[in-house]
């Protein structure tokens, strides 16, 4: 007589255990943009990090990881352009990974030319591609070489305004296991008179809102002060704008999830970046942080400038 057999349950001996899918992250970007800092942050999170790997070795490395997924469940490979001839083949190497069914993501670190020049000058080191020219010549060559990689990267992290601690925190936020964060949003306030932010995915103009600058008691305050925030947000047009703008961003957030995009910047601008844009950015961050698996951080680019 055959004994009664209990239904298979997840994790029981009757249920095949799904192997751990290894994660492969390719970290690249502009020299001086913070690749080493990002690598250190990933190591702190338990990733196995390999720096300065020639792109041609990606396929062999991924094959090793596929054969031993439990040994290296999280592998980050830092690739740079110091070997220019080798880097030229990186797209072919990544295509080979896709053809072999190896899933990977690309984190691209960038910064403004002015910031990169200042960092190289402070370190008193030449740019790896400048040869006998200037640092800017090397940066220009590198941007041209990396243009395709940046356009196809799942995550582009601009480090222009970040110090090493802030960059480490940003990487930790993107890859921490404390929660399944799908999308990390930076809500940035700025002043139009200082120029548009180059790293913004969306730009909103809130100069239609009455300006607290023309109210004597509010002029010395900022959008972080309750009096200014109340003045800005009590305006019917401002409240209506915030509500509709958040609603309009809903399909964008869903689209980013589908496309596996993990980082985006929403910029809010007024004339000087002191009152209206600051108050609206804070309110947008509060609203957007309520969405599931979304985190928000606030950056006031021009606050404090005269």
C-alpha positions as CSV (number, residue, x, y, z in Angstrom):
1,X,0.0,0.0,0.0
2,X,1.3,3.4,-1.0
3,X,1.6,5.8,1.9
4,X,0.1,9.3,1.7
5,X,2.5,11.8,0.3
6,X,2.3,15.4,1.5
7,X,2.1,18.1,-1.2
8,X,5.5,19.6,-2.0
9,X,6.0,22.9,-0.3
10,X,8.6,25.6,-1.1
11,X,11.9,24.7,0.5
12,X,11.0,21.1,1.1
13,X,13.1,18.2,-0.2
14,X,10.5,17.6,-2.9
15,X,10.8,21.1,-4.3
16,X,13.8,21.8,-6.5
17,X,15.8,24.7,-4.9
18,X,16.2,27.5,-7.4
19,X,19.9,28.3,-7.8
20,X,21.0,31.8,-6.8
21,X,21.2,34.0,-9.8
22,X,24.5,35.8,-9.8
23,X,24.5,39.6,-10.3
24,X,27.1,41.1,-12.6
25,X,27.6,44.9,-12.4
26,X,29.9,46.7,-14.7
27,X,31.1,50.0,-13.2
28,X,32.6,52.5,-15.6
29,X,32.6,56.2,-16.4
30,X,34.8,59.2,-16.5
31,X,38.2,59.1,-14.9
32,X,37.9,61.2,-11.7
33,X,34.2,60.7,-11.4
34,X,34.5,58.3,-8.4
35,X,34.9,54.8,-9.6
36,X,37.1,53.8,-6.7
37,X,34.8,55.3,-4.2
38,X,31.9,53.4,-5.7
39,X,33.9,50.2,-5.7
40,X,34.7,50.7,-2.0
41,X,31.0,51.2,-1.2
42,X,30.1,48.0,-3.1
43,X,32.7,46.0,-1.2
44,X,31.2,47.3,2.0
45,X,27.8,45.9,0.9
46,X,29.3,42.5,0.3
47,X,30.0,42.6,-3.4
48,X,33.2,41.0,-4.8
49,X,34.8,43.8,-6.7
50,X,37.5,43.5,-9.4
51,X,39.1,46.7,-10.6
52,X,40.8,47.5,-13.9
53,X,39.7,44.3,-15.6
54,X,40.4,44.2,-19.4
55,X,37.0,44.1,-21.1
56,X,38.1,41.0,-23.1
57,X,38.1,39.0,-19.9
58,X,34.4,39.7,-19.0
59,X,33.2,36.6,-20.9
60,X,35.6,34.2,-19.2
61,X,34.8,35.8,-15.8
62,X,31.1,35.5,-16.3
63,X,31.4,31.9,-17.3
64,X,33.2,31.2,-14.1
65,X,30.5,33.0,-12.1
66,X,27.8,31.0,-14.0
67,X,29.4,27.7,-13.1
68,X,29.8,28.7,-9.4
69,X,26.9,31.1,-8.7
70,X,27.0,30.5,-5.0
71,X,30.7,31.4,-4.7
72,X,30.3,34.9,-6.2
73,X,26.6,35.9,-6.1
74,X,27.4,39.6,-6.4
75,X,30.2,40.5,-8.7
76,X,31.2,44.1,-9.7
77,X,33.8,44.7,-12.4
78,X,35.3,48.2,-12.7
79,X,36.4,49.0,-16.2
80,X,38.3,52.1,-17.3
81,X,40.0,53.5,-20.4
82,X,43.6,53.4,-19.3
83,X,44.0,50.6,-21.8
84,X,42.4,52.5,-24.7
85,X,43.0,49.8,-27.3
86,X,41.4,47.2,-24.9
87,X,38.5,49.4,-24.0
88,X,37.6,49.8,-27.7
89,X,36.3,46.2,-27.6
90,X,34.0,46.6,-24.6
91,X,30.8,46.7,-26.6
92,X,31.7,43.5,-28.3
93,X,32.5,41.9,-24.9
94,X,29.1,43.0,-23.4
95,X,27.3,41.7,-26.5
96,X,29.0,38.4,-25.9
97,X,27.6,38.3,-22.4
98,X,24.1,39.0,-23.6
99,X,24.4,36.2,-26.3
100,X,25.5,33.8,-23.5
101,X,22.5,34.7,-21.5
102,X,24.4,36.4,-18.7
103,X,22.4,39.2,-17.2
104,X,24.4,42.4,-16.3
105,X,23.8,46.0,-15.5
106,X,26.0,49.1,-16.1
107,X,26.6,51.8,-13.6
108,X,28.1,54.9,-15.3
109,X,29.8,57.6,-13.2
110,X,30.0,61.1,-14.6
111,X,30.9,64.7,-13.6
112,X,31.2,68.1,-15.2
113,X,34.4,68.9,-17.1
114,X,35.2,71.7,-14.6
115,X,34.8,69.3,-11.6
116,X,37.0,66.6,-13.3
117,X,39.7,69.2,-14.0
118,X,39.7,70.4,-10.4
119,X,39.9,66.8,-9.1
120,X,42.9,66.0,-11.3
121,X,44.6,69.2,-10.3
122,X,44.1,68.5,-6.6
123,X,45.5,65.0,-7.0
124,X,48.3,66.4,-9.1
125,X,47.9,63.6,-11.6
126,X,47.5,63.7,-15.4
127,X,44.4,62.4,-17.2
128,X,45.1,58.9,-18.6
129,X,44.3,60.1,-22.1
130,X,45.8,63.6,-22.2
131,X,49.2,62.5,-23.5
132,X,51.1,65.7,-24.2
133,X,48.0,67.9,-24.1
134,X,45.9,69.4,-21.4
135,X,43.7,67.7,-18.9
136,X,40.6,68.9,-20.9
137,X,42.0,67.3,-24.0
138,X,42.1,63.9,-22.2
139,X,38.6,64.5,-20.8
140,X,37.3,65.2,-24.3
141,X,38.8,62.1,-25.7
142,X,37.4,60.0,-22.9
143,X,33.9,61.5,-23.4
144,X,33.9,60.5,-27.0
145,X,35.1,57.0,-26.2
146,X,32.5,56.5,-23.5
147,X,29.5,58.2,-25.3
148,X,27.9,54.9,-26.3
149,X,28.4,53.3,-22.9
150,X,26.8,56.2,-21.2
151,X,23.8,56.3,-23.5
152,X,23.1,52.6,-22.9
153,X,23.8,52.4,-19.1
154,X,21.0,51.5,-16.9
155,X,22.2,53.9,-14.2
156,X,24.0,57.2,-14.7
157,X,25.2,58.8,-11.5
158,X,26.4,62.4,-11.7
159,X,29.0,63.1,-9.0
160,X,29.6,66.7,-9.7
161,X,28.2,68.0,-6.4
162,X,29.1,64.9,-4.3
163,X,32.0,64.4,-2.0
164,X,33.4,60.9,-1.4
165,X,31.0,60.4,1.6
166,X,27.9,61.5,-0.4
167,X,28.9,59.3,-3.3
168,X,29.4,56.3,-1.1
169,X,25.9,56.9,0.4
170,X,24.4,57.2,-3.1
171,X,25.9,53.9,-4.2
172,X,24.8,52.3,-0.9
173,X,21.2,53.6,-1.5
174,X,21.2,52.1,-4.9
175,X,22.5,48.6,-4.0
176,X,21.6,48.1,-0.3
177,X,19.7,45.0,0.6
178,X,17.9,46.8,3.4
179,X,15.0,47.0,1.0
180,X,14.2,46.3,-2.7
181,X,14.6,49.9,-3.9
182,X,13.8,49.9,-7.6
183,X,14.2,53.7,-8.2
184,X,16.2,56.3,-6.4
185,X,15.0,59.8,-7.3
186,X,17.0,63.0,-6.7
187,X,14.8,66.1,-6.5
188,X,16.9,69.1,-7.3
189,X,16.1,72.8,-6.9
190,X,18.0,75.3,-8.9
191,X,18.0,78.9,-10.2
192,X,17.5,79.5,-13.9
193,X,19.9,82.5,-13.8
194,X,22.7,80.0,-12.9
195,X,22.0,77.7,-15.9
196,X,20.1,74.5,-16.4
197,X,21.3,71.3,-14.6
198,X,23.0,69.1,-17.2
199,X,22.1,65.8,-15.4
200,X,18.3,66.3,-15.1
201,X,15.9,63.8,-16.6
202,X,13.0,66.3,-16.1
203,X,13.0,70.0,-15.6
204,X,10.0,71.9,-14.1
205,X,9.7,75.7,-14.2
206,X,7.9,77.1,-11.1
207,X,8.5,80.8,-11.9
208,X,4.7,81.1,-12.4
209,X,4.2,81.1,-8.6
210,X,4.3,84.5,-6.8
211,X,7.8,85.2,-5.8
212,X,8.5,85.5,-2.0
213,X,11.5,87.7,-2.9
214,X,9.1,90.6,-3.2
215,X,7.7,90.1,0.3
216,X,10.2,92.0,2.7
217,X,9.7,89.7,5.6
218,X,10.3,86.6,3.4
219,X,13.1,87.8,1.3
220,X,16.0,86.8,3.7
221,X,14.4,83.3,4.3
222,X,14.5,80.3,2.0
223,X,12.1,77.6,0.8
224,X,13.2,75.4,3.7
225,X,11.5,77.9,6.1
226,X,7.9,77.2,7.0
227,X,6.8,80.7,6.3
228,X,8.1,80.6,2.8
229,X,6.9,77.1,2.1
230,X,3.4,78.1,3.3
231,X,3.4,81.2,1.1
232,X,4.5,79.2,-2.0
233,X,2.3,76.2,-1.6
234,X,-0.9,77.9,-0.4
235,X,-1.1,79.4,-3.9
236,X,-3.8,77.5,-5.7
237,X,-1.7,77.2,-8.8
238,X,1.2,75.8,-6.9
239,X,-0.8,73.2,-5.1
240,X,-2.6,72.2,-8.3
241,X,0.8,72.0,-10.2
242,X,2.4,69.7,-7.5
243,X,-0.6,67.3,-7.5
244,X,-0.8,67.1,-11.3
245,X,3.0,66.8,-11.8
246,X,3.2,63.9,-9.4
247,X,0.3,62.2,-11.2
248,X,2.0,62.8,-14.5
249,X,5.2,61.2,-13.3
250,X,3.4,57.9,-12.3
251,X,3.7,56.3,-15.8
252,X,7.4,57.5,-15.9
253,X,8.1,55.6,-12.7
254,X,6.5,52.5,-14.0
255,X,8.4,52.8,-17.3
256,X,11.7,53.2,-15.4
257,X,10.8,50.0,-13.5
258,X,10.2,48.1,-16.8
259,X,13.4,49.4,-18.3
260,X,15.4,48.5,-15.2
261,X,16.4,52.2,-14.7
262,X,17.4,52.8,-11.1
263,X,18.4,56.4,-10.8
264,X,16.8,59.7,-12.1
265,X,16.9,63.4,-11.4
266,X,13.9,65.7,-11.4
267,X,14.9,69.4,-11.4
268,X,12.7,72.2,-10.2
269,X,13.7,75.8,-11.1
270,X,12.8,79.3,-10.2
271,X,14.7,82.5,-10.8
272,X,17.4,82.2,-8.1
273,X,16.9,78.8,-6.6
274,X,16.2,80.1,-3.1
275,X,12.5,80.3,-2.5
276,X,9.9,78.7,-4.8
277,X,12.0,75.9,-6.3
278,X,13.2,74.8,-2.9
279,X,9.7,74.7,-1.4
280,X,8.3,72.8,-4.4
281,X,11.2,70.4,-4.5
282,X,10.7,69.5,-0.9
283,X,7.0,68.9,-1.4
284,X,7.6,66.8,-4.5
285,X,10.1,64.7,-2.6
286,X,7.5,64.1,0.1
287,X,4.8,63.0,-2.4
288,X,7.1,60.8,-4.6
289,X,8.6,59.0,-1.6
290,X,5.1,57.6,-0.8
291,X,5.3,55.4,-3.9
292,X,6.3,51.8,-3.4
293,X,10.0,50.9,-3.9
294,X,11.0,54.5,-4.5
295,X,13.4,56.6,-2.4
296,X,13.9,60.3,-2.7
297,X,16.8,62.6,-1.8
298,X,16.8,66.4,-2.1
299,X,19.6,68.6,-3.4
300,X,19.4,72.4,-3.5
301,X,22.0,73.2,-6.1
302,X,22.0,77.0,-5.8
303,X,20.8,77.6,-2.2
304,X,23.1,80.0,-0.5
305,X,24.3,81.7,-3.7
306,X,23.9,85.4,-3.9
